């Protein structure tokens, strides 16, 4: 009787091992998915922050609403026109006479 009891107990314990392993895999998968969602949310928040800052800059400087800023728009009402021109030239990497959104992003340090 004892032998049967021990065999039955061993059989039940061994039978539950795959179930426990599957539960552990499921928990690990859920944790990984939660971490991925958290990372994606952080990346989206960062993109939204950058986009918002660029939009604010364009709203303040882009008078003709073409999505880029010229030297005249950039200097605007600045009293230091030469300083504004120097800063504009510094960030106008492709020398096309317009600050694109990418160049504005670099200028804002984002």
N, C-alpha and C positions, 0 to 999 in steps of 0.2 A: 504494500500500500504506500509506504514511504517512497519507494522507488518510483511509483507511478506519479505520486504528487510532485516529486522533484523533476521528473521528465516533463510533466505538464507545465510546471512553473517555468522551466527553461524554454519550452516551446513557446509559451506566451510572451516571455521576455524577448526572445529572438524575433518573434513575429512583430513585435511593436517597434523594433529598431528602424525598419524602413519608414514607418509612419513618423517617428521622431526626426529622422533625417530629412524627410520631406518638409516637415514643419519648420525645421531650422533653415532649410533652403528658402522657403517662402518668406520667412522673417527677414532673411538677408536680402532677398529680392525687394521686399517692401522698403527696407531701409535705404537700399541703393536708389530706388525710384524716388523716394522722398528727398534724398540728397540731390538727385538730378533736378527735380522740380524746384528745389530751393536755389540751386545754382542758376537755373534758367530764369527764375524770377529776379535774382540779383542782376543778371546780365541785361534783362529787359529794363529794369529800373535804371541801370547805368545808361543804356541807349536812350531812354526817355529823358533823362536828365541832360544828356548831351544835345539831343534834339531840341529840347526846350530852351537851353541856353543859346543855341544857334538861332532859333526862331526869335528870341528876345532881341538878340543883336541885330538881326535883319529888320525887325520891326522898328528899331531905333535908328538904323542907318540907311536902309534900302528904300530911298524915296520913290523910285520908279517901280518898285515891287517886282523886279525881274529875277530875284533869287540870288543875286550877287551884289557886291559893293564895289563901286568905283572909287578912285582917289578923291574925287570931289564929294561923293557921298560920305566917305570915311572921314575926311577932314571937317566937313560940315561947318559947324560954328566954332571950331577949335581956334584958339588964339595962337597956338604954336603950329602953324601950317607946315613948317619945315620938319618939325618933329613928327607930325602926323604922316608926312610924306615918307620919311625915313622908316617909320614903323610899317607903313603900307608896303613899301618896297621889300622890307625884310620878310614879310609873310606872303607876298605875292610870288611864290616859288616859280611858277611857270611863266612869269612876266607877261601875262595876257591883259594886264591893266584892270583886272577884276579879282576880287577876293571871292573864291568859291566857298561852298559850305565846308569843304575839307580844310581849306586854308584858314577859314574863320575858326574852326575847331582847334587847329594847332595854335592859332594866335591866342585863343582863350585858355589854352593849356588843358584841354579836355581829352 
